[in-house]
Amino acid sequence: MSIKLLMLGGVFVIAVAGVALPWCAQGREFTLGNLFSGGVRLAEALCHLLHDAQDGIGDAIDDGTLDGFPWAPLLFGLGYLF
C-alpha cells in the first residue's frame, strides 16, 4: 500500500471523527468551543487577510478599474455574515 493512500485514509478518518464528535456529544463545551473558534477566525481574517485584500483592491483602483468605494471591507463583511 502506498504511503499516500495510507495518509489519505488517515486524513479522511480524522475528518469524519471531527464531524461526528459534536453530533455524538452535544453539550456546553462544544458550544463554547464553536464560539471561541469563530472569534479566532474573525481575528485572523481582520489581522492578516483584510490588509492584503485592501492592497489588492487598491492596485485595481489605481489602475482606474474601480471607483473609490471601499470594496474590500464590504466584501469582507458580507463574507463573514453569510
ZASE-906950 format. One record per residue: residue in one letter; x, y, z of N, C-alpha, C, O in turn. Coordinates in pm, whole numbers, plus 50000, padded with zeros to 5 digits. Layout:
N
aXYZXYZXYZXYZ;...
This chain:
82
m500854988250000500005000050000500895012450000501875013150074;s500555021749919501335033949907501155042650030500095042650093;i502195050050064502135058950180501105070150158500495074950253;k500925074250032499945084750003498535079950030497725087450085;l498235067649992496905062250019496685060350169495575062550218;l497705056450239497595054950383497335068450450496485069450539;m498045078750408497825092150463496445097450424495795103950506;l496005094750303494675098950260493595092650347492655099350389;g493735079850374492775073150462492805078750604491765080250667;g493995081850654494115087550787493455101150797492755104050895;v493675109550699493055122750698491535121550689490815129050754;f491065112150609489615110150597489005105650729487945110550769;v489655096350797489135091450926489115102651029488145103951104;i490165110751034490215121851128489125132151096488495137651187;a488885134850967487855144350928486475139250966485655146851017;v486205126650944484905120950980484725121151131483635124151180;a485765117951206485675118451352485435132751401484675134851495;g486065142451337485865156351376484455161251349483945169651422;v483825156051246482445159751216481485152151308480485157751353;a481765139651336480855131451415480915134551564479925132451634;l482035139351614482185141751757481165151651812480555148751915;p480945163251751479915172251805478505166551796477655169751880;w478245158251697476915152151686476685142151799475585141251853;c477715134751834477565124451937477545130152078476815125252164;a478325140252101478455145852237478075160552235478935169252233;q476795163152234476345177052234476325182052378475785175652468;g476925193452395476975199052529477485213252526477755218852420;r477605218952643478025232852656479465234852608479805245352554;e480315224852629481715226152591481875228352440482705236352397;f481095221252362481205222752217480645236052170481155241852074;t479605240952236479065254052202480095264952230480315273752146;l480725264352345481765274152377482965272852283483575282852246;g483285260652246484385258552152484085264552015484965270351952;n482845263151970482455269051843482505284251849482945290751754;l482065289951961482125304551976483575309251976483895319151911;f484415302352046485835306052052486495304851914487255313751875;s486205294151842486835292251711486335302651611487085306951524;g485065306851622484565317551536485275330651562485585337951468;g485535333651688486285345751722487705345251674488245355451630;v488325333551682489705332051633489755334251483490655340951433;r488795328651411488755330451264488515345051226489115350051130;l487655351851299487395365851271488655374151296488995382751215;a489335371751407490565379051437491635376151333492365385251293;e491745363751289492715360051186492425367551056493335372650992;a491175368051019490805374950895491075389850906491585395950811;l490745395751019490955410151034492435413551037492855423650979;c493225405351104494655408551119495475405550995496405412850963;h495145394850924496015390350816495425392150677496125396350585;l494165389150660493615388450525493055401750476493155404750357;l492465409650563491815421950520492845431850465492565438650366;h493995432750526495015442050480495485438450338495645447150252;d495715425550315496115421150181495025423750078495305427449965;a493775421750117492665424450025492585439249991492325442849877;q492785447750090492755462150064493895466249973493725474949887;d495065460249989496195463349900495885459049757496165466449662;g495305447149741494985442349607493925450649539494025453649420;i492905454449613491855462849554492385476949533491975483749439;g493305481349618493925494449598494675495149467494685505549401;d495335484149429496015483749299495025484949184495295491649085;a493865478449197492845479449093492275493449085491955498248976;i492155500149199491655513849199492675523049131492295532049056;d493965520749157495005528749092495005526948941495335536248867;d494635515148895494565512548751493345519148688493255519948565;g492405523648770491195530048718490065520448689489085524248625;t490185507948735489145498248705488035498248810486945493048785;l488285504048927487265505149031487215519449080488205526649076;d486045523549125485935536949181486455537049326487035527149370;g486255547749398486825549149531486035542549643486295545149760;f485075533949610484275527349712485135517049787485925510049723;p484995515949919485815506149994485285491749976484555486550061;w485665485749866485145472449832485645461549925484885452549960;a486905462149967487465451450049486735449850182486365438650217;p486495460650258485745458750383484305454250360483765446650440;l483685458950252482315454650222482265439650193481425432550248;l483155434950108483155420750074483535412250195483005401250212;f484445417250278484795410050400483585408750492483315397950544;g482885419750512481715419350599480625410250547480015402850624;l480365410750417479355401850359479775387250368478955378450395;g481055384650345481545370950357481455365650497481165353850516;y481685374050596481585369350735480125367150775479825357950850;l479235375650726477825374050763477195361850698476355355250758;f477605358950575476975347850504477885335850503477525325450447;
